[in-house]
């Protein structure tokens, strides 16, 4: 669809070059400028649409909450494991002295 705007802008420029009336030239140049802007915006919209995720791939709030709770439990278990390991190392040092 954006390519149609480019073709129309080129046609408007061609008409502007062939016109003999200043009003027609001004209107055609204005139309060409607007159509070129619409062409660029259309290309950008296509690019954004191609890079965005589909709605089916997004998580629902319940699944997201479950994943957060699972990550928090893993962090807590890892923190408890490092504290237990650090406590065991200090206990070994006190027994050695």
C-alpha positions as CSV (number, residue, x, y, z in Angstrom):
1,X,0.0,0.0,0.0
2,X,2.8,2.6,0.8
3,X,4.1,2.1,-2.8
4,X,0.8,3.4,-4.1
5,X,1.5,6.7,-2.3
6,X,4.9,6.9,-3.9
7,X,3.5,6.4,-7.4
8,X,0.8,9.0,-6.8
9,X,3.5,11.4,-5.5
10,X,5.5,10.9,-8.7
11,X,2.4,11.4,-10.8
12,X,1.7,14.7,-8.9
13,X,5.2,15.8,-9.6
14,X,4.9,15.0,-13.3
15,X,1.6,17.0,-13.4
16,X,3.3,19.9,-11.6
17,X,6.1,19.9,-14.2
18,X,3.7,19.9,-17.1
19,X,1.2,22.4,-15.7
20,X,1.2,26.0,-16.9
21,X,-0.9,27.4,-14.1
22,X,0.8,28.5,-10.8
23,X,-2.2,27.3,-8.8
24,X,-2.1,23.8,-10.3
25,X,1.7,23.6,-9.8
26,X,1.4,24.7,-6.1
27,X,-1.5,22.2,-5.5
28,X,0.4,19.3,-7.2
29,X,3.6,20.1,-5.3
30,X,1.7,20.2,-2.0
31,X,-0.1,16.9,-2.9
32,X,3.3,15.3,-3.8
33,X,4.8,16.4,-0.5
34,X,1.8,15.0,1.5
35,X,1.9,11.8,-0.5
36,X,5.7,11.4,0.1
37,X,5.0,11.9,3.8
38,X,2.3,9.3,3.8
39,X,4.7,6.9,1.9
40,X,7.4,7.3,4.5
41,X,4.9,6.8,7.4
42,X,3.5,3.7,5.7
43,X,7.0,2.2,5.4
44,X,7.6,2.9,9.0
45,X,4.3,1.4,10.0
46,X,5.1,-1.8,8.1
47,X,8.5,-2.0,9.7
48,X,7.1,-1.7,13.2
49,X,4.4,-4.2,12.4
50,X,6.9,-6.7,11.1
51,X,9.1,-6.4,14.2
52,X,6.3,-6.5,16.8
53,X,5.2,-9.6,18.6
54,X,1.8,-11.2,17.9
55,X,-0.8,-11.0,20.5
56,X,-0.9,-14.8,20.8
57,X,2.7,-14.8,22.0
58,X,2.0,-12.5,24.9
59,X,1.5,-14.0,28.4
60,X,-1.6,-13.5,30.3
61,X,-1.4,-11.9,33.8
62,X,-1.9,-15.3,35.7
63,X,1.0,-16.9,33.8
64,X,3.2,-13.9,34.3
65,X,2.5,-13.9,38.1
66,X,3.2,-17.7,38.2
67,X,6.6,-17.1,36.5
68,X,7.4,-14.2,38.9
69,X,6.6,-16.4,41.9
70,X,8.8,-19.2,40.5
71,X,11.7,-16.9,39.9
72,X,11.4,-15.4,43.4
73,X,11.4,-18.9,44.9
74,X,14.5,-19.8,42.9
75,X,16.2,-16.6,44.2
76,X,15.3,-17.3,47.8
77,X,16.6,-20.9,47.5
78,X,19.8,-19.7,45.9
79,X,20.3,-17.1,48.7
80,X,19.6,-19.7,51.4
81,X,22.1,-22.0,49.7
82,X,24.8,-19.4,49.7
83,X,24.1,-18.5,53.3
84,X,24.3,-22.1,54.4
85,X,27.5,-22.6,52.5
86,X,29.0,-19.5,54.0
87,X,27.9,-20.6,57.5
88,X,29.5,-24.0,56.9
89,X,32.8,-22.5,55.9
90,X,32.9,-20.3,59.1
91,X,32.0,-23.3,61.2
92,X,34.9,-25.3,59.8
93,X,37.3,-22.4,60.6
94,X,36.2,-22.2,64.2
95,X,36.7,-25.9,64.7
96,X,40.2,-25.8,63.2
97,X,41.4,-23.2,65.7
